[in-house]
Amino acid sequence: MYDHTIISAELTGLYAELIEIEADVTSGLPGLHLVGNLSCSVRESADRVRCAIRNSAIDIPPRKIIINLSPADLRKSGTGYDLAIALAMLESLGICPLPFNQHTLVIGELSLDGHVRPVRGILPIVSTAKSAGIHSFLIPAANCREVSLISGIDIHPVEHLNTLVSLLKKGQLPPCPDLNAYTADDLCDDLQSPVDYRDICGQRLAKRAAEIAVSGHHNLLLIGPPGAGKSMIARAVPSILPDLTKEEQIDVSKVYSIKGLLNDDHPFMLQRPFRDVHHTTTRAALIGGGNPPVPGEVSLANRGVLFLDELAEFQKPVLEVLREPLENRTIRIARGDKSCEFPCDFFLIAAMNPCPCGHYPDRTKCTCTQSQLQSYSNKISQPFLDRIDLCVTVSRLPFSDLQQKGGEEESAAIKERVERTLKRQQNRFSGSSIQNNADIPASELSAYCPLDAKCNALLKNAYDNLSLSARTCHKVIRLARTIADIEESDQIRMEHLSEALTYRSFDRSFWDPVI
């Protein structure tokens, strides 16, 4: 390995490629030259590094310095190479010896006055580097709390280039902070959902559907007139979601780290995400994009919920791009010579009005024509609907229900049942790659979801009369398995399958409107 080599990293999706930064001092016109298949943001590092060194009161001789970032066939982008380039440059000039070896990774952006600024994606970078055998990291001080979820590493925070150089000349590295202090309870400032199901009057069927959706990772569609409580029911879902495990916290926080959504006040994700997406969003914002690729809303909802309010107001092409993520739980984005895969293991909750005026099928109030009803229903394709597990009509509440005080079940009680149901699934799928009922492969339904003769007859009758697709039929079986788990039943019974079939009635109620 070259004498003056420092290890840094290039972020590619949720993973990082280790980059070797080599410095060479040669004769010629003084200047700093960067090579190695670099983007504009990396080429600009030369000016930032020179200014940062000068403004840090570090004198450098006028020499020609060549900095190479290898491997050269990998495109480098971003601003995280500044600190590593500066240290490679200073060491090659004999100004600052480096008391560490190639098992230390250096990353950080320099401001013109020498301060070290935080970089995006530090969590996946550190995680990948640790897997590659690197356990020591020189990173911006502002990124320290973000990596406190990862154990077994030495973090050396850097605030200013001048301070770092002074320590390195003494053969020292910045002292490691106490990362355990960053997981204190005072970081959990927003873990409580602002909506509790005890505050929602009536709508027991919709609440039941929400519980089933969370318990089995099923997709849910709520249909009803404006003001019936669809959005409120959906926004109360975080109050019954199970807590994130340590591994899930890291997985979720990685995506938010790449997007730059973590900071000192919110250094990592402790709660399952609930992404409320506006109907004006674009396809790129929803599934991700850019160059280099960055995750979109479907990945930000990983391990949580993606909520689409006013579903019929979304552009049809935007909804269609959700079909692949809903099936595969991952999304691959290709831009130029880079192809990145991001996780999107979420379940979908959507809400919509039954028609443009919102009152169908009540023809005493609905003013929509047949063509308007048909055009409205055509905004959502049948292939998209096939990926919905439950559909519930949220009706307008009578005034007497609004006057009731108390009597509604609290979210804490529902959450307890959800966790018990999920525990049954974990035991059932132990030793397999299946995580929950919604992910049971069609080839294994007979093993995990056996049906007796009566249930088979009921399902066949529904398949013929409701014109169910094969995908929908399998979803009904998975849904019945979840309902049975909630009732703590090892066998799927008639009542479980009958309830699961009732959640498919929307196929005719709203997508075959009759005047």
N, C-alpha and C positions, 0 to 999 in steps of 0.2 A: 504494500500500500504506500502511496506517495507520502513524503515526510509531512507535508502541511495539509492534512486532510481532516475535515470536520464533517460529522454526520448531521444532516437535516432531513426533511421529509416533504414529499409532495402528496397532497391529499387527492385521492381518486375515489369518489363516492364515500362509502363508509370505511375505507381502508386507506393506508398510506404506503407510498413507495419510498424506501430509504434513498436519500440523495447524498453522494459524496461531493464535498466542496473542496477543491484543490486550489492552492495559490502558488504562483511562481513569480519571482522577481527577476527581471532581465534588463538588459541595456536597451535603450531606445527612448523615444519621446515620452516624458513622464505622463502618466495617466492610469486610470483603472479600467480594465477591459474585461467584460463578462462574456463568456461563451458557453454553449451547451443547450441549444434549442430553447431559447427563452422567449417568453411573452413580453409585451411592453411593460407590464407591471414589475417584472423582474429586472429588465434592463434599466428601469428607473432607479433601481437599488443603488447603482453606482453613484448617482448624485446624492441620494439620501445618506449613504454611508460616508462619503467624503465630508458632507456638511456636519453630520453627527460627530465624526472624529474631530474635526476642527473646532466645533463648538463645545467639545468636551475637554478642551485644553490639552489635546494629545498631539504632539508634533511628529510629523512623518516626513521622511526625506523625499525629494522629488525623484521617484523611480517609476519605471514602467512595471505595472503589476497585472498579471493575467489570472483571472479567477475562472475555473472550469467547474461546471455543475454536471456531474455524470450520474447515470448513463445519458449519453447525448441523444439517444433515440426517443427519450421520454420528454414530452413538452412540459416545461416548468411554468407555473403561473402563481400569482399571489404575491404578498408582501412579507411572508414569514421568513425569507432567507436573509434579511438585512443583518441580523445579529451574527449569524454564522459567517457571512461574507466579511463583516468587519473584523471578527476574531481571526479568521484565516489570513486576512490582509495584515493585521498587526503582528501575527506570529511570523509570517514570512519575512517581515522587515526586521525581526529580532527585537521588537518593542515589548511584546507581551508573550511570555511562554505560557503554554497551556498545560495545566496540571491534571489533565484527564486524557483518556484514550478514546478509541473509536467505539467504546461502549457507552458513550455519552451523546445524547442528541441535543442539538442546539436549535432553537427556533424563536423568532420574535421580530417585530417590525420596529424600526428606529424612526423617531421623530427627528427633525433637524437640530434640536437642541440636545440630542443624545438620550432622551427618555425612551424606554422600551415599552411599546404599546402592545396590547393583547391582540391575538390572532384568532380567526375563526377555525373551528374544527380541531382544537387542541386535544379534546377528549378521544376521538378516534385515532388521532396521530399517536398519542401516548399509548393507547391500548394496542395498536398494531406493532409499535416499536417494542413494547414489552414482550409480545409474542415472538419477536425476532431476536430476543436475548438482550435487549437494551434496558437497563434498570436505573440509569441516571439521566436527568433531564435539566437543561438550562432553559427556562421558559419565562415569559413575562410574569411579573408578580401578580398582575390583574387576572391571570388565568389559573392561579394556584387553587382556588376554591373549586374550580370546575373539575379538576382531576382528583379531588379528594375521594371520589368513589372507588378509585383504583388502588389496590393495596400492593405491597411488595416493591415499591419504587422509591427512589430518592429524588425529590424535587428541589431544585435550587432556583429560587425566584430572583429575577433581575429587574431592577427598577430604572437604573441609569447606566449607560455605557462606562462612564468615568469611574463609578463606584466598582463595577465589575472588573475593570482593568486593574484598579488598585489592589483588589483582592487576588487576582490571578498573578500579579507580580510577586506577591508574598507566598505563592504556591497554595492558595486557599480558594475554595468555592463558596458562594453565598450559603449561609446555614439553611438547613432544611426546616420548614415550618412544621408545626404540629397539625397534620392534616385531619386528625381525629376531631379537632375542635370545630371543624367546619360542618360537621354533621349534627350540630346541636339542634334542639327543638325550636329555637327562635328562627330557623330558616323556613319552618313550615307555616308561613304566614297566610297562605291561601288554600289550605287543604280542605276547608269546609265548604261544601256546596251552598250557594246562596238560596237554593230552592230545596225544600224538603217535601216529600210526598204527603206528609200530614197537612200541608198547607193547601193542597189541591182538593177541592170538593168533588165528590163523586168520581166519575170516569174510572170505575173499577176495572172495566175490561181493558182499557188502555194501560192502566198501571200493571195489570196482570201480563199484558203483552210485553211491556218494558222489562219486567222481571224475567220473563222467558228469554227475551233477546239477550240480556246480559248474562244469564245463566248458561246459555249454550253458544254464545258468540254468533247470534243470528241477526240478519238484517230486518229492519222494521220500517213500515210505512204507515203514517198516521194521516187519515183523510177526514176532513170535516169543515164546517163553515168557519168563517173568520171569528175569532174571539172565543172559540169553544175550549181552548186550553191545549192545543197541540204542541205549541212551542214550549209552554211551561212544563208539560209532561216530559218532553225531550231534555230540557235543560235541568231537570231534576235527576236525570240518569247518573251524573257523577256522584250523587249521594249514595248510590247503591253499588257502585263499581268496587270490586275487590282491590285491596292495597297492592301496590307494585312490590315485587320482590327486588332484592339487591341487583340481580342480573337484569331484570326488566328496567330498573332505574337507569342502568348504564346504557342499555339499548336505546331507550327513549332519549336520554340526554345526548347521545352521540348525534342524533339527527338535529336536535336543537342547537348543538354546538356548531355544526356546519353552517346553519342559518344565522349564527351570531345572535341567538335569542337568549343566551345565558349571560349573566353578569354577577357582580358581587352580591346583589340583593336576591338573586335567583340563580344560584350557581349550578344547580342540577334539578332534574325533574323528580319530584317525590309523589306526584299525583298523576293518575292516568289522564292523558290528554283528551280534551273535548274541543274539537275544532268546529266552530260555527262558520260555515262558508257562505258568503253572500252570493246571490244568484247572478251577479254581474261578473263573477270570476271567469278567467280564461282557462283554456286547456293547459297551458304551460304552468299557470299558477296552481292548478289543481294537481297535476301529476308530476310537476317538476320540469326543469329545462335549464337553458342558459349554456354558456361555454366559458369555463368548465361547468358541467351539469351540477345543479343543486336540487335538493329535495323539494317537493311541493306539499300541498295540504294533505294528500293521502299518506305521505310518509310522516308528516308532523302528527298525524292521528294514529301512528303505529302504537299498538298495545292499548288503544283507547277507542274513541268514538268520532266518526265523521258525521256531522249534522248538516243536512241540506234542507233549509227552510224554503218554502215556496218552490217546491221541486219543479213544477210545470213551467216556472219562469226561467229556468236555466236553459241555455241554448242546447239543442239536441246533440250536437257534436261533443259538447262538454260532458254530457251524461254518458255518451257512448264510450268515452275513453275510460270510464270507471269499470267497464265489464271485465277487462283483464285483471286489474288489481283485486277486484272482488273475488275472482276465481283463484288467482295464483298467490296472493298475499305478498307479491313483490312487483316492482316496476323497474324495467330496464330503460335507460335513457342513453341514446347514442348521439354524440355531438362531435363531428370531425373525426379525429383519431382517438377519441375517448369514449368509452362505453362504461357506464356506471349502473350498478344495481342497488336500489334502495328498498328497505322493507316497508310494507304497508299492511301490516296485520291488524286491521281495524274492523269494526262492524259498523254498518251504515244505519243511521236513523234519518228518515226523511219525512217531511210534512208538506201537505198541499191541500188546496181547496178542491172540491169535487168538480167545479166548473168555473168559468170566468167570473160569474157573479157570486159564486160561493154557496148557492142554496140547493143545487141538484142533490137528490131526486125530488125535492119538495116543489112540485110544479105550481103550487099556489104562490110561491115566492120566486122561483127561478125564472128569469127572463131570457135565458139563452136559447138560441135557435138550435135546430138539429145540426146544422153545419158548424156552429160555434162549439157545440159539445164534441163533435167529431174531431174538429181541429185541435181542441184542447187535449183530448185523450191521446191524439196521435203524437203529441210532443214527447211522450214517453213510450219507447218501443217495447215490444213484447220480450225480446231478449234481455232487456234491462229488468223488466218486471219478473222474469224467471229467476233473477238473482235475489229477489226479495223473498224472505221466509215468512214474514207475518205482515198482514195488513189489517188495520183496525179502524172502524169508523168512530170518530170522536164527535158525538152529537152535542147539540146545544143543550145546556143544563136547564132544568126547570128552576124557577125562582126559589122554590122550597129548599132545593139542595144548596143554593147559595147561602141560605140563612142558617144552615146547620152549623153548630159549634162543636168541634172535636169529633171524635169517633173515627177519624181517618188513621190508617196505619202509618207509623213512622218509617222513615227510610232506613233507620238502624235495624229494625226488625226484618225488613225486606233484604237488606244487605247480609244479614246473618244467614238467611235461607240461600241466598246466592252463593255465599262462600261454602256452605254445606254441599250444595249441588255441584260446585266446581271441584270440591274435594272428592266426590264420588267419581267424577270423570277422570281425575288424575289417577285414582286407584285403578280404574278400568283400563286406561291407556298406558299404564306403567310399562316401560320397556319398549314402547313404540314411539314413532315420531308424531303421532296424533296428539293435539293439544286440547281439543274440545269437540263437542258433538257435531258442530257445523263443519268440521274438517274430516269427518269420517269418509274415506274413499268409497265410491259406489261399489267397488269390488268386495268391500269388507262390511257392507251394510247387513248382510245376512248373519254375519258372525256377531256383530255388536248390537244389532237391532232386529232380532228374530220376531216374526209375527206369527200368531196362531191362525187357524183356518178362518175364524170369524173376522179377524183384522184384515187378512188378505182379501176376503170377499168384499169388505167395506172399501178397501183401497182400490180394488178393481172397478167397483161401481163408480167411485169418484173419478177415477182415471178416464173412464168412458164418457160419463155424463158431463164432466167439467172440462173435457178435452185438455187434460193436463199434459205437459211435456214430460219427457223422462227426467230432465233435471228437476222440474217442479215436484214430481213424484218422489224423488229421492230426498228433496228438501222436507217434504211432509213427514217422511219417516224419521229423519234426523230431529225434526221439531218434536215429534211424538216421543222420541227418546229423551229429550230434555224435559218435557212435561212429566214424564214418568220419573225422572231423576228428582225433580222438585217434590213430587209426591212420595219420594223414597221407595219407589217400586223398581224391582229388578226386571220385571216383565212389562212390556208395552201392552196395555189393555185397551179395550174398545173405547173407553171414555177419553184416554190419552190421544188416540188416533182421531177420534171424532172432533176433539178440541183443535187439534192441529189442522184438520181440514176446514174448520170454520174460518181460519185465517187466510184461506184462499178464495173466499167468496167475492173479493173485490174484482176478480177477473171478469165477472159478468155485471156486477152492480154498477161499476163506473166505466168499464172499457167496452161495454155494449149498450150505450145509452139508448133508451126508447122514449119517444115523445108520447 
